[in-house]
């Protein structure tokens, strides 16, 4: 899928997401949260995860270059990652 490289692919394979339709069915936010949970479970770092991952997922699901995502949506993804980082969960 567009915008997704080997690292993101490995994260999703680790949680059982193997096909594009599975990612589309989950949606951006839920897929991101499951990926984070998978990283925690597999003792992989999550502090470096940021809104760029959400941009990549959004672009993959909607077949857009991540730079074409509307600014309003980008701000929402930045807010989401900020809230998650400050929650202490990740």
Short mmCIF file of the C-alpha atoms (twelve columns), coordinates in Angstrom:
data_MODEL
# 
_entry.id   MODEL 
# 
loop_
_atom_site.group_PDB 
_atom_site.id 
_atom_site.type_symbol 
_atom_site.label_atom_id 
_atom_site.label_alt_id 
_atom_site.label_comp_id 
_atom_site.label_asym_id 
_atom_site.label_seq_id 
_atom_site.Cartn_x 
_atom_site.Cartn_y 
_atom_site.Cartn_z 
_atom_site.pdbx_PDB_model_num 
ATOM 1  C CA . UNK A 1  0.000   0.000   0.000  1 
ATOM 2  C CA . UNK A 2  1.039   3.544   -0.660 1 
ATOM 3  C CA . UNK A 3  3.183   5.262   2.025  1 
ATOM 4  C CA . UNK A 4  3.840   2.065   4.003  1 
ATOM 5  C CA . UNK A 5  7.393   0.838   4.224  1 
ATOM 6  C CA . UNK A 6  8.927   -2.341  5.634  1 
ATOM 7  C CA . UNK A 7  8.937   -1.119  9.242  1 
ATOM 8  C CA . UNK A 8  5.224   -0.338  9.259  1 
ATOM 9  C CA . UNK A 9  4.500   -3.576  7.420  1 
ATOM 10 C CA . UNK A 10 6.395   -5.541  10.087 1 
ATOM 11 C CA . UNK A 11 4.406   -3.803  12.834 1 
ATOM 12 C CA . UNK A 12 1.132   -4.819  11.232 1 
ATOM 13 C CA . UNK A 13 2.213   -8.357  10.458 1 
ATOM 14 C CA . UNK A 14 3.077   -8.701  14.158 1 
ATOM 15 C CA . UNK A 15 -0.568  -8.025  15.066 1 
ATOM 16 C CA . UNK A 16 -2.033  -10.202 12.323 1 
ATOM 17 C CA . UNK A 17 -2.867  -7.521  9.761  1 
ATOM 18 C CA . UNK A 18 -1.676  -9.044  6.499  1 
ATOM 19 C CA . UNK A 19 -3.997  -7.590  3.886  1 
ATOM 20 C CA . UNK A 20 -5.012  -4.117  2.760  1 
ATOM 21 C CA . UNK A 21 -8.691  -4.804  3.411  1 
ATOM 22 C CA . UNK A 22 -7.898  -5.556  7.071  1 
ATOM 23 C CA . UNK A 23 -6.207  -2.201  7.458  1 
ATOM 24 C CA . UNK A 24 -9.082  -0.448  5.708  1 
ATOM 25 C CA . UNK A 25 -11.617 -2.228  7.927  1 
ATOM 26 C CA . UNK A 26 -9.790  -1.089  11.066 1 
ATOM 27 C CA . UNK A 27 -9.463  2.510   9.978  1 
ATOM 28 C CA . UNK A 28 -6.583  4.846   10.716 1 
ATOM 29 C CA . UNK A 29 -6.980  5.438   14.453 1 
ATOM 30 C CA . UNK A 30 -7.846  1.874   15.457 1 
ATOM 31 C CA . UNK A 31 -5.067  0.429   13.295 1 
ATOM 32 C CA . UNK A 32 -2.603  2.850   14.885 1 
ATOM 33 C CA . UNK A 33 -3.677  1.918   18.418 1 
ATOM 34 C CA . UNK A 34 -3.453  -1.795  17.671 1 
ATOM 35 C CA . UNK A 35 0.001   -1.274  16.183 1 
ATOM 36 C CA . UNK A 36 1.110   0.528   19.352 1 
ATOM 37 C CA . UNK A 37 -0.282  -2.253  21.534 1 
ATOM 38 C CA . UNK A 38 1.561   -4.803  19.402 1 
ATOM 39 C CA . UNK A 39 4.804   -2.888  19.795 1 
ATOM 40 C CA . UNK A 40 4.376   -2.797  23.571 1 
ATOM 41 C CA . UNK A 41 3.583   -6.518  23.672 1 
ATOM 42 C CA . UNK A 42 6.701   -7.274  21.608 1 
ATOM 43 C CA . UNK A 43 8.933   -4.976  23.694 1 
ATOM 44 C CA . UNK A 44 9.524   -2.612  20.784 1 
ATOM 45 C CA . UNK A 45 9.920   1.137   21.350 1 
ATOM 46 C CA . UNK A 46 6.873   3.334   21.005 1 
ATOM 47 C CA . UNK A 47 8.221   6.743   22.047 1 
ATOM 48 C CA . UNK A 48 9.410   7.435   18.513 1 
ATOM 49 C CA . UNK A 49 5.944   6.823   17.099 1 
ATOM 50 C CA . UNK A 50 4.393   10.095  15.986 1 
ATOM 51 C CA . UNK A 51 1.747   11.625  13.747 1 
ATOM 52 C CA . UNK A 52 3.736   10.706  10.628 1 
ATOM 53 C CA . UNK A 53 2.617   7.092   11.165 1 
ATOM 54 C CA . UNK A 54 -0.987  8.274   11.155 1 
ATOM 55 C CA . UNK A 55 -0.358  10.272  7.980  1 
ATOM 56 C CA . UNK A 56 1.102   7.182   6.329  1 
ATOM 57 C CA . UNK A 57 -1.856  5.042   7.390  1 
ATOM 58 C CA . UNK A 58 -4.345  7.646   6.233  1 
ATOM 59 C CA . UNK A 59 -2.602  7.908   2.889  1 
ATOM 60 C CA . UNK A 60 -2.478  4.126   2.509  1 
ATOM 61 C CA . UNK A 61 -6.154  3.653   3.327  1 
ATOM 62 C CA . UNK A 62 -7.286  6.547   1.112  1 
ATOM 63 C CA . UNK A 63 -4.661  6.076   -1.626 1 
ATOM 64 C CA . UNK A 64 -3.177  9.532   -1.086 1 
ATOM 65 C CA . UNK A 65 0.324   10.815  -0.772 1 
ATOM 66 C CA . UNK A 66 0.660   11.668  2.916  1 
ATOM 67 C CA . UNK A 67 1.496   15.267  2.004  1 
ATOM 68 C CA . UNK A 68 -1.963  15.638  0.421  1 
ATOM 69 C CA . UNK A 69 -3.819  14.998  3.689  1 
ATOM 70 C CA . UNK A 70 -5.823  18.088  4.669  1 
ATOM 71 C CA . UNK A 71 -4.227  20.232  7.385  1 
ATOM 72 C CA . UNK A 72 -7.271  19.832  9.629  1 
ATOM 73 C CA . UNK A 73 -6.804  16.049  9.613  1 
ATOM 74 C CA . UNK A 74 -3.077  16.398  10.228 1 
ATOM 75 C CA . UNK A 75 -3.788  18.565  13.272 1 
ATOM 76 C CA . UNK A 76 -6.191  15.917  14.592 1 
ATOM 77 C CA . UNK A 77 -3.524  13.227  14.194 1 
ATOM 78 C CA . UNK A 78 -0.931  15.416  15.945 1 
ATOM 79 C CA . UNK A 79 -3.361  15.958  18.804 1 
ATOM 80 C CA . UNK A 80 -4.033  12.217  19.046 1 
ATOM 81 C CA . UNK A 81 -0.336  11.361  19.309 1 
ATOM 82 C CA . UNK A 82 0.222   14.176  21.804 1 
ATOM 83 C CA . UNK A 83 -2.601  12.866  24.006 1 
ATOM 84 C CA . UNK A 84 -1.289  9.295   23.762 1 
ATOM 85 C CA . UNK A 85 2.272   10.314  24.673 1 
ATOM 86 C CA . UNK A 86 1.023   12.275  27.680 1 
ATOM 87 C CA . UNK A 87 -1.333  9.490   28.810 1 
ATOM 88 C CA . UNK A 88 1.504   7.346   30.113 1 
ATOM 89 C CA . UNK A 89 0.113   4.332   28.260 1 
ATOM 90 C CA . UNK A 90 2.762   4.454   25.536 1 
# 
